Amino acid sequence: MVFAIFGALVPGAQWALGMPLNLVPALGVAGLLWAAAFGLGDPIRRWLLPNPTGCSALAQAALGMAALLLALFVLFWIVGVNHITALLPIALGVGILLWRLYQSRQQLNQLDLAARAWPWTLPTLAPGVALLLVAAACPPGTLWRVEAFAYDVTSYHLQIPKEWIAVGRATPLDHNVYSFLPGLIEHSYTAIGLIFGGGSSAMRDAVYACQVFHASFALLAVWGVVEAARRFGPTPAAVVAGGALLLTPWVVVTGSLAYNEMAALGFSTAALAIALQPGPLGWRRGAALGLLLGAATLCKLPAGPMIALPIAVIALSPDKLTHTKAGAKQTVISHRLQLGAAIAIAGLITLAPYFARNAIATGNPIFPFATTLLGSGHWDNTLSDRWHTAHMLDANHAGTFDALSRQWLRNIGYGALGGTPVPPESNNIARFSSERGLPVLWLAVLTGCALMLGHPRTWRTALVLIAFLLWQLVFWRLTTHLQSRFLIYTLVPGSVMLAIGAGRVREVTQTLRGVLPPIATMLLILTLLTVSLTTLWQQAPELEDDGVTVHRPIWMAIDSLGDPNHPDQLAMPGMHPINLLGPETKTLIVGDNSSLLYIERPIVYGSAFDSNPLAQIARAANGDIAEINAALRAQGITHVWVGWSEVARLAQTYGFDEHLPPDLLLALAESWRPALDPSWPVPLYRLPPAELEAGHAGADFGGAGILPAIAAQR
């Protein structure tokens, strides 16, 4: 009754209140995958980490998930993408878990969860979890201006799994260079799409499940931070650091999308927790670490040098760092050699399927990187240069300290409060609307680091984590194109320093030891919550309301994927106009790949860094318009979708195909028929019949063939 009245009186409340129900299938699928991971992880953890430690459950979950994703990678590549290859490893994991639960049912009956000593700070995780779920209930295209409204999700993170399902194999695609990246987490999205039926609309239907599943890795990262910090201090303080991690805006942004950052963070923090545990340093622990660090790298390649390498070094650090008792010097050296060799071998074995797949496809195991040394595959020098220019260091960028201040230390994405407005940049759209704020999160980390340095038990650990952080910053500055999001890996050492340092607050103050921890906890969590809520509001699309530009309310985006009854039809990314064309049509996409995921009719496209299909035809036809149109018709192309603004942006930044200059594209557009109302922001054209093309200008076609009622739907 109360919910019904609230939903009737408050605009849009029915969508917000319905969010939990809309996420039930998504939560169920994510739970199924994690149940399979726990099952698969049981024999792996018993074999590689036979001695029980404080993080046995974490190790089982992380190792099992890494094994599950690797199994999907190999099966989808070698055997094929189908329901059998998707469900087989999942069913195996769930079966093992059920069997283990049956075997231990007596212990489960005796387990008293109410009697467990849950940390008093556990509620600090709730705001971050709630924000992630709310944002994950908004489909790609309705949130996150800083990420071009999830352009990467709709153009490759979920578009590539959609194409893999269509072709029946997880193979690199020559027209989408991102399919040559490892894509470990994208294989799980493919499996989720198959769970949702595997049809042409499966990935669209699986959007919420993919986003919730990726968000669940943020909880794995929190778990890893807590287990790593518990070696040096009380659990409640470590949980606060986990709550701060969840409320970091970049975690909310990337975690609520079907990206891959949270998977890299989850695997790496689990590996760090295992590395810091006491116990034997033999090859078994090294194999477990190699598997997890390799999986983190397969999720996101920069995670290899930025987090996998430093954690491997920490695992080999002196005994005083992890407080293990050293034995004979010769024995310790032998164990370290075993550990290091096992990390390297297990890591390489984990990466081997990716290397082999790319080597077979292009001759270059790490294509599209190192193309001048290892080969450029199907690319020419122009495409290789375009990729290199877009993804390597910009020599004209500001100085090191200015870049770190704007993109990391005082960036809203890392919990900075306030700031000054910044002008937009065409070659760096991944920027928040303001920068140079008060660095709340990193001031808290700095305080924690200082407290660690002041204690004889943790000062060595602090120095190692500082070195970890400095290495990440140096690598980012020297080898990347200085995007703020790429520094998200600094949250691994930062969160651990905050967690360990927060545990010492009670020790350094006697008069306020009972009051200071809860006050500091509330201030940190509430401040980060304020920053994240403000970010959530500011990152929504803008709309005109009585001539005033305002941010679209968040409730308009919740579960707005193709709902014809939704009050704001601008927030309906699933209702793509190309889907209104007949099933016999085929559309060529030029420039605008921002909504590929939602197109259910046959399309032809090329990524921003691949050769555009229209440019290839124009090159073969020497720019002759009649020949180009004839070639398009010969390939079955009936319509062309042109993103003029994106074409202009690419031409001014990374470069657009030289064989398709603007004047030629404009001339071609004049020869085509408009198929949409002129008010539509992205034009859709229809190729004229061959018999009508000769001797007629584009204006002669008028508005013939314009799809009905499209303008009203926008």
C-alpha positions in Angstrom: 0.0 0.0 0.0 2.7 2.5 1.0 4.8 1.6 -2.1 1.8 1.9 -4.3 0.9 5.4 -3.0 4.5 6.5 -3.2 4.8 5.3 -6.7 1.6 7.1 -7.7 2.5 10.4 -6.1 6.3 10.7 -6.9 7.2 11.0 -10.6 9.3 8.1 -11.7 9.1 6.4 -8.3 7.6 3.2 -9.9 10.8 2.7 -11.8 13.1 3.3 -8.8 11.0 1.1 -6.6 11.0 -1.6 -9.2 14.8 -1.7 -9.5 15.3 -4.5 -7.0 12.9 -6.7 -9.0 14.6 -5.8 -12.2 17.9 -6.8 -10.8 16.8 -10.2 -9.5 17.7 -12.1 -12.7 21.0 -10.2 -12.8 21.8 -11.1 -9.2 20.8 -14.7 -9.9 23.2 -15.1 -12.8 26.1 -13.4 -10.9 25.4 -15.7 -8.0 25.4 -18.7 -10.3 28.9 -17.8 -11.7 30.3 -17.2 -8.2 28.8 -20.5 -7.0 30.6 -22.2 -9.8 33.8 -20.3 -8.9 33.6 -21.5 -5.3 33.1 -25.1 -6.5 36.0 -25.0 -9.0 38.2 -23.2 -6.5 37.8 -25.9 -3.8 40.2 -28.6 -5.3 42.5 -25.9 -6.7 42.9 -24.2 -3.3 43.3 -27.5 -1.5 46.1 -28.4 -4.0 47.9 -25.1 -4.2 47.3 -23.8 -0.7 46.9 -26.9 1.4 47.7 -25.1 4.7 44.6 -23.2 6.0 45.2 -19.5 6.3 43.1 -16.5 7.2 42.2 -16.0 3.5 41.4 -19.5 2.5 37.8 -18.6 1.4 39.0 -15.6 -0.5 41.6 -17.7 -2.3 39.1 -20.4 -3.1 36.7 -17.8 -4.7 39.4 -16.0 -6.6 41.2 -19.1 -7.9 37.9 -20.7 -8.9 36.8 -17.6 -10.8 40.2 -17.4 -12.6 39.9 -21.1 -13.5 36.3 -20.6 -14.7 37.1 -17.6 -16.9 40.2 -19.4 -18.4 38.1 -22.5 -19.1 35.5 -20.3 -21.0 38.4 -18.6 -22.9 39.9 -21.8 -24.1 36.5 -23.6 -24.8 35.1 -20.6 -26.7 38.2 -20.2 -28.8 39.0 -23.9 -29.6 35.6 -25.6 -29.4 33.2 -22.8 -30.1 30.7 -20.5 -28.5 27.5 -22.4 -27.7 25.4 -23.4 -24.7 27.4 -26.6 -24.0 30.8 -24.9 -23.8 29.3 -22.1 -21.7 27.3 -24.3 -19.2 29.8 -27.2 -18.9 32.4 -25.4 -16.6 29.6 -23.6 -14.8 27.7 -26.9 -14.1 31.0 -28.6 -13.1 31.7 -25.9 -10.5 28.2 -25.8 -9.1 28.2 -29.6 -8.9 31.5 -29.6 -6.9 30.2 -27.0 -4.6 26.9 -28.9 -3.9 28.9 -32.1 -3.2 31.2 -30.3 -0.8 28.3 -28.7 1.0 26.7 -32.2 1.3 29.9 -33.6 2.7 30.2 -30.8 5.3 26.5 -30.6 6.1 27.2 -31.6 9.7 29.5 -28.6 10.2 26.9 -26.3 8.5 24.2 -27.5 10.9 26.5 -26.5 13.8 27.4 -23.1 12.4 26.0 -20.2 14.4 26.2 -17.2 12.2 24.6 -15.0 14.8 27.5 -15.7 17.2 30.1 -14.6 14.8 32.0 -11.4 15.7 31.0 -9.2 12.7 33.0 -6.0 12.7 31.1 -2.9 13.8 32.1 -1.1 10.7 30.4 -3.6 8.3 27.6 -1.1 7.5 30.2 1.2 5.9 30.1 -1.1 2.9 26.3 -0.6 2.4 26.4 2.9 0.7 29.0 1.7 -1.9 27.0 -1.5 -2.7 23.8 0.5 -3.0 25.4 3.0 -5.4 26.8 0.2 -7.5 23.5 -1.5 -7.8 21.6 1.7 -8.6 24.1 2.5 -11.4 24.2 -1.1 -12.6 20.4 -0.8 -13.1 20.9 1.9 -15.7 21.7 0.6 -19.2 24.8 1.7 -21.1 24.1 5.1 -22.8 22.2 6.6 -19.9 25.0 7.4 -17.5 28.6 8.4 -17.2 29.4 11.4 -19.4 33.0 11.0 -18.4 33.1 7.7 -20.2 31.2 8.9 -23.3 28.1 7.3 -21.9 29.6 3.8 -21.9 30.8 4.0 -25.5 33.3 1.2 -24.8 30.5 -1.1 -23.6 28.3 -0.7 -26.6 31.1 -0.7 -29.2 33.2 -3.6 -27.9 32.9 -4.9 -24.3 29.5 -6.3 -25.1 29.4 -5.9 -28.8 32.3 -8.3 -29.3 30.5 -11.1 -27.2 27.4 -10.4 -29.3 29.4 -11.1 -32.5 31.1 -14.1 -31.0 27.8 -15.6 -30.3 26.7 -14.9 -33.9 29.7 -16.5 -35.5 29.9 -19.3 -33.0 33.5 -18.8 -32.0 35.5 -16.4 -29.8 37.9 -15.3 -32.5 39.7 -12.0 -33.2 37.6 -9.8 -35.6 39.5 -7.9 -38.2 37.0 -5.0 -38.1 37.2 -4.5 -34.3 40.8 -4.3 -33.0 39.6 -4.6 -29.4 38.8 -8.3 -30.0 42.5 -8.9 -30.2 42.9 -7.8 -26.6 42.8 -10.7 -24.0 39.2 -10.0 -23.1 39.0 -12.6 -20.2 36.0 -10.9 -18.6 34.4 -10.5 -21.9 34.2 -14.3 -22.2 32.1 -14.3 -19.1 29.8 -11.8 -20.7 29.5 -14.1 -23.7 28.5 -17.0 -21.4 25.9 -14.7 -19.7 24.5 -13.8 -23.2 24.1 -17.5 -23.9 22.4 -18.0 -20.5 19.9 -15.3 -21.7 19.2 -17.3 -24.9 22.0 -16.5 -27.3 19.8 -14.8 -29.9 20.3 -11.5 -31.7 19.0 -9.6 -28.6 20.7 -11.8 -26.0 23.5 -9.4 -25.1 21.0 -6.5 -24.8 18.9 -8.6 -22.5 22.0 -9.6 -20.5 23.1 -6.0 -20.0 22.1 -5.8 -16.3 23.5 -9.2 -15.5 26.9 -8.3 -17.1 27.0 -5.0 -15.2 26.1 -6.7 -11.8 28.6 -9.5 -12.4 31.4 -6.9 -13.0 30.3 -4.9 -10.0 30.6 -8.1 -7.9 34.4 -8.0 -8.5 34.5 -4.8 -6.6 33.4 -6.8 -3.5 36.1 -9.3 -4.3 38.6 -6.4 -4.2 37.2 -5.2 -0.9 37.6 -8.7 0.5 41.2 -8.8 -0.7 41.9 -5.5 1.0 40.4 -6.6 4.2 42.3 -9.9 4.2 45.6 -8.2 3.3 45.2 -5.6 6.1 44.1 -8.1 8.8 47.7 -9.3 8.9 48.7 -6.0 10.4 45.7 -4.6 12.3 42.1 -5.0 13.4 39.4 -6.1 10.9 37.0 -3.1 11.6 39.6 -0.6 10.3 40.2 -2.8 7.2 36.5 -2.9 6.5 36.3 1.0 6.6 39.0 1.1 3.9 36.9 -1.4 1.9 33.9 1.0 2.2 36.0 3.9 1.0 37.2 1.8 -2.0 33.6 1.1 -3.0 32.7 4.8 -2.7 35.6 6.0 -4.9 33.8 7.5 -7.9 36.0 5.8 -10.5 35.0 2.5 -8.8 31.3 3.4 -9.0 31.7 4.5 -12.7 33.7 1.5 -14.0 32.2 -1.0 -11.6 28.6 -0.4 -12.6 29.5 -0.9 -16.3 30.4 -4.1 -18.2 34.0 -3.1 -18.1 37.1 -5.1 -16.9 38.8 -2.9 -14.3 37.0 -4.4 -11.3 38.0 -7.9 -12.3 41.7 -6.8 -12.5 41.4 -5.2 -9.1 39.6 -8.2 -7.6 42.2 -10.8 -8.8 45.1 -8.6 -7.8 44.0 -7.7 -4.3 43.3 -11.4 -3.7 46.8 -12.2 -4.9 48.2 -9.5 -2.6 46.3 -11.0 0.4 47.7 -14.4 -0.4 51.3 -13.0 -0.8 51.1 -11.4 2.6 50.0 -14.5 4.4 52.4 -16.4 6.6 53.4 -19.9 5.6 55.7 -21.9 3.2 57.0 -20.0 0.2 57.2 -23.0 -2.1 56.1 -23.5 -5.7 52.4 -24.2 -4.7 51.9 -20.6 -3.4 53.8 -19.3 -6.4 51.5 -21.2 -8.8 48.4 -19.7 -7.1 49.8 -16.2 -7.3 50.8 -16.7 -11.0 47.3 -17.9 -11.8 45.7 -14.8 -10.2 48.2 -12.3 -11.5 47.9 -13.8 -15.0 44.1 -13.6 -14.8 44.3 -9.9 -13.7 46.5 -9.2 -16.7 44.2 -11.1 -19.1 41.3 -8.9 -17.8 43.2 -5.6 -18.5 46.7 -5.6 -20.0 48.0 -2.6 -18.1 47.3 -4.5 -14.9 50.3 -6.7 -15.8 53.1 -4.1 -15.2 51.1 -1.9 -12.9 49.9 -4.5 -10.3 50.9 -8.0 -11.2 54.7 -7.3 -11.3 54.8 -5.3 -8.0 52.7 -8.0 -6.2 55.1 -10.7 -7.5 58.0 -8.7 -6.1 56.2 -8.3 -2.7 55.7 -12.1 -2.6 59.5 -12.4 -2.8 60.1 -9.7 -0.2 62.2 -10.3 2.9 60.6 -12.3 5.8 60.4 -9.2 8.0 57.8 -7.8 5.7 55.3 -10.6 6.2 56.6 -11.5 9.7 57.4 -15.1 8.8 60.2 -16.8 10.6 63.2 -17.4 8.5 64.9 -20.8 8.6 68.3 -21.6 7.3 69.6 -19.1 4.8 70.0 -21.8 2.1 66.5 -23.1 2.6 65.0 -19.6 2.4 66.8 -18.9 -0.9 65.7 -22.2 -2.3 62.1 -21.5 -1.4 62.3 -18.1 -2.9 63.6 -19.5 -6.1 60.8 -22.0 -6.2 58.3 -19.3 -5.5 59.6 -16.9 -8.2 59.9 -19.6 -10.8 56.4 -20.8 -10.1 54.9 -17.3 -10.3 56.5 -16.8 -13.7 55.7 -20.2 -15.1 52.1 -20.2 -13.9 51.6 -16.6 -15.1 53.0 -17.5 -18.6 50.8 -20.6 -18.7 47.8 -18.5 -17.9 48.7 -16.0 -20.6 49.5 -18.7 -23.2 46.0 -19.0 -24.7 46.0 -15.3 -25.4 49.4 -15.3 -26.9 48.7 -18.3 -29.1 45.3 -17.0 -30.3 46.9 -13.7 -31.5 50.0 -15.3 -32.9 47.8 -17.6 -35.1 45.6 -14.7 -36.2 48.3 -12.0 -36.9 51.7 -13.5 -36.3 52.1 -11.0 -33.4 51.2 -12.5 -30.0 50.5 -9.1 -28.4 48.8 -7.4 -31.4 48.0 -4.5 -31.7 51.0 -3.6 -29.6 54.6 -3.8 -30.8 53.5 -3.9 -34.4 56.8 -2.5 -35.7 58.8 -5.3 -33.9 56.5 -8.3 -34.0 54.2 -7.6 -37.0 51.1 -5.6 -37.8 48.9 -8.4 -39.1 46.1 -7.1 -41.3 47.0 -3.5 -40.6 49.0 -1.2 -42.8 51.4 1.4 -41.4 48.8 4.1 -41.3 46.5 2.1 -39.0 49.5 1.1 -36.8 50.5 4.7 -36.5 47.0 5.8 -35.6 46.8 3.2 -32.8 50.2 4.2 -31.5 49.3 7.9 -31.6 46.1 7.4 -29.7 47.4 5.1 -27.0 50.9 6.3 -26.3 52.3 9.3 -24.4 51.3 12.7 -25.7 54.5 14.7 -25.9 52.6 17.9 -25.7 50.9 17.0 -22.4 51.4 19.1 -19.3 54.2 18.4 -16.8 54.3 15.4 -14.5 53.1 17.0 -11.4 50.3 18.9 -13.1 49.1 15.7 -14.8 49.1 13.8 -11.5 47.3 16.6 -9.8 44.5 16.9 -12.4 44.1 13.2 -13.2 44.8 11.5 -9.9 45.6 13.3 -6.6 42.9 16.1 -6.9 40.6 14.3 -9.3 36.9 13.8 -8.5 37.3 10.3 -9.7 39.6 9.6 -6.7 37.4 11.2 -4.1 38.5 14.8 -4.4 35.9 17.2 -3.0 35.0 20.3 -5.0 37.4 21.7 -7.7 37.3 24.2 -10.5 35.6 23.8 -13.9 37.7 22.5 -16.8 37.1 23.0 -20.5 36.3 20.0 -22.6 39.0 18.3 -24.7 38.3 16.5 -28.0 41.2 14.1 -27.5 40.5 13.4 -23.9 36.8 13.2 -23.2 37.3 11.0 -20.1 37.5 14.0 -17.8 35.2 15.2 -15.1 33.6 18.6 -15.3 35.9 19.9 -12.5 39.4 19.2 -11.2 41.9 20.2 -8.6 39.6 19.6 -5.6 40.5 18.7 -2.0 42.0 15.2 -2.1 40.0 13.6 0.7 40.8 10.0 -0.2 44.5 10.5 -0.7 44.8 12.6 2.4 43.3 9.7 4.3 45.7 7.3 2.6 48.6 9.6 3.5 47.5 9.7 7.1 47.4 5.9 7.2 50.8 5.7 5.6 52.3 8.0 8.2 50.8 5.9 11.0 52.3 2.8 9.4 55.7 4.4 9.2 55.5 5.2 12.9 55.1 1.6 14.0 58.0 -0.9 14.1 55.7 -3.7 12.9 54.5 -2.0 9.8 57.1 0.5 8.6 58.7 -1.9 6.2 55.3 -2.8 4.8 54.6 0.9 4.3 57.9 1.4 2.4 57.1 -1.5 0.1 53.5 -0.2 -0.6 54.9 3.3 -1.2 57.3 1.8 -3.7 54.4 -0.1 -5.3 52.4 3.2 -5.7 55.4 5.2 -7.0 56.1 2.5 -9.6 52.5 2.7 -10.8 52.6 6.5 -11.1 55.9 6.4 -13.1 54.6 3.7 -15.4 51.4 5.7 -16.0 53.4 8.9 -16.8 55.9 7.3 -19.1 54.0 4.7 -21.1 50.3 5.7 -21.3 48.3 8.6 -22.8 47.6 9.9 -19.3 43.9 9.0 -18.8 42.6 9.3 -15.3 40.9 5.9 -15.3 44.2 4.1 -15.9 45.3 5.1 -12.4 42.5 3.1 -10.8 45.1 0.4 -10.0 46.7 2.8 -7.5 43.7 2.0 -5.3 45.2 -1.4 -4.5 48.3 -0.2 -2.5 46.3 2.9 -1.4 43.5 1.0 0.1 45.8 -1.4 1.9 47.8 1.5 3.4 44.5 3.2 4.5 43.3 -0.1 6.0 46.5 -0.8 8.0 47.0 2.8 9.1 43.4 3.1 10.2 44.0 0.2 12.6 46.5 2.3 14.5 44.3 5.2 15.2 43.4 3.8 18.7 47.0 3.3 19.5 48.2 6.9 18.9 45.5 8.6 21.0 44.6 7.7 24.5 42.1 10.5 25.4 39.9 10.0 22.3 40.5 6.4 21.5 36.8 5.5 22.0 35.5 8.5 20.0 38.0 9.2 17.3 37.7 6.0 15.2 33.9 6.3 14.7 34.1 10.0 14.1 36.9 9.6 11.5 35.0 6.7 9.9 31.8 8.7 9.5 33.6 11.7 8.1 35.5 9.7 5.5 32.5 7.6 4.4 30.0 10.5 4.3 32.5 12.7 2.4 33.1 10.1 -0.2 29.4 9.3 -0.4 28.7 13.0 -1.1 31.3 13.0 -3.8 30.0 9.9 -5.4 26.3 11.0 -5.2 27.3 14.4 -6.8 29.2 12.5 -9.5 26.2 10.3 -10.2 24.0 13.3 -10.6 26.4 15.3 -12.7 27.3 12.4 -15.0 23.7 11.9 -16.3 22.8 13.3 -19.8 21.5 16.8 -20.0 18.1 17.8 -21.3 16.2 21.0 -22.0 13.5 22.0 -19.6 11.7 25.2 -20.5 14.8 26.5 -22.2 17.0 25.6 -19.2 19.7 22.8 -19.4 19.3 20.4 -16.5 20.6 16.9 -15.7 18.2 14.1 -16.3 17.0 12.5 -13.0 18.6 9.2 -12.3 15.2 7.5 -12.0 14.6 8.1 -15.7 17.6 5.9 -16.6 16.8 3.0 -14.2 15.7 0.0 -16.3 15.0 2.2 -19.3 16.2 -0.3 -21.9 13.6 -0.2 -24.6 10.6 0.3 -22.3 7.8 1.8 -24.5 6.0 3.0 -21.4 8.9 4.9 -20.0 8.1 8.5 -19.4 11.3 9.8 -20.9 11.8 8.2 -24.2 15.2 9.9 -24.7 16.4 7.4 -22.1 15.6 4.4 -24.2 18.9 3.3 -25.7 17.5 -0.1 -26.8 15.0 1.5 -29.2 17.4 2.0 -32.1 15.9 3.3 -35.4 17.9 0.8 -37.5 15.8 -2.0 -35.8 12.7 -0.5 -37.4 14.1 -1.4 -40.8 13.1 -4.6 -42.5 14.9 -7.9 -41.8 16.3 -7.9 -45.4 18.2 -4.7 -44.9 22.0 -4.3 -44.2 23.3 -1.0 -42.8 26.9 0.4 -43.1 28.0 2.2 -40.0 30.4 5.2 -40.7 31.9 7.0 -37.7 29.3 6.4 -35.0 29.8 3.1 -33.2 28.2 4.3 -29.9 25.1 2.1 -30.2 26.3 -1.0 -32.0 25.1 -3.2 -29.1 21.5 -2.2 -29.6 21.3 -2.8 -33.3 19.6 -6.1 -34.2 19.6 -5.8 -38.0 22.7 -6.9 -40.0 25.4 -4.2 -40.0 28.9 -3.6 -41.4 31.3 -1.4 -39.5 34.9 -0.8 -38.5 36.3 0.4 -35.2 37.8 3.8 -34.9 41.3 2.2 -35.4 40.4 -0.2 -38.2 40.0 0.5 -41.9 36.5 1.8 -42.5 34.6 -0.5 -45.0 33.3 2.6 -47.0 36.9 3.9 -47.2 38.0 0.6 -48.7 35.3 0.7 -51.3 36.1 4.4 -52.1 39.8 3.6 -52.6 39.0 0.8 -55.0 36.6 3.0 -56.9 39.0 6.0 -57.0 36.4 8.2 -55.4 33.8 7.7 -58.1 30.4 8.1 -56.4 28.4 5.9 -58.9 31.0 3.1 -58.6 31.0 3.4 -54.8 27.2 3.1 -54.6 27.2 0.2 -57.0 29.8 -1.6 -54.9 27.7 -1.0 -51.8 24.7 -2.5 -53.5 26.7 -5.4 -54.6 27.6 -6.2 -51.0 24.0 -6.0 -50.0 24.2 -2.6 -48.3 20.8 -0.9 -48.3 21.4 1.9 -45.7 24.2 4.0 -44.3 24.4 5.4 -40.8 26.7 8.4 -40.6 27.9 10.0 -37.3 29.1 13.3 -38.7 30.2 14.7 -35.3 32.3 11.6 -34.5 33.9 11.6 -38.0 34.9 15.3 -37.4 36.2 14.5 -33.9 38.3 11.6 -35.1 39.7 13.6 -38.1 40.8 16.3 -35.6 42.4 13.9 -33.1 43.4 10.3 -33.8 42.8 10.6 -37.6 40.1 9.3 -39.9 40.7 7.2 -43.0 42.5 9.2 -45.7 40.6 7.4 -48.4 37.3 8.9 -47.2 37.9 12.6 -47.0 35.0 14.9 -45.8 34.2 16.3 -49.2 33.8 12.8 -50.7 31.6 11.7 -47.7 29.4 14.8 -48.2 29.1 14.1 -51.9 28.1 10.5 -51.2 25.5 11.7 -48.6 23.9 13.9 -51.3 23.5 10.9 -53.5 21.6 8.9 -50.8 18.1 9.2 -49.7 17.4 10.4 -46.1 15.6 7.6 -44.2 15.0 9.6 -40.9 13.4 12.8 -40.0 16.0 15.6 -40.2 15.6 16.3 -36.5 17.3 12.9 -35.7 20.9 13.6 -34.4 22.5 10.9 -36.5 21.4 10.6 -40.1 20.3 7.3 -41.6 20.5 7.2 -45.4 19.0 4.8 -47.9 20.9 3.9 -51.0 18.9 4.8 -54.2 18.1 2.1 -56.7 20.6 1.9 -59.5 18.1 2.9 -62.1 17.3 6.2 -60.3 20.8 7.2 -59.3 22.0 8.4 -62.8 21.1 12.0 -63.5 19.4 12.7 -60.1 20.7 14.8 -57.3 20.1 13.9 -53.7 17.6 16.7 -53.3 15.3 15.1 -56.0 14.6 12.2 -53.6 13.1 14.6 -51.0 12.0 12.8 -47.9 10.9 9.6 -49.5 11.4 6.6 -47.4 11.6 8.4 -44.1 10.7 6.0 -41.3 7.3 7.0 -39.7 7.0 8.4 -36.2 10.7 8.4 -35.5 10.9 12.1 -34.6 8.0 11.6 -32.1 9.9 8.8 -30.4 12.9 11.0 -29.8 
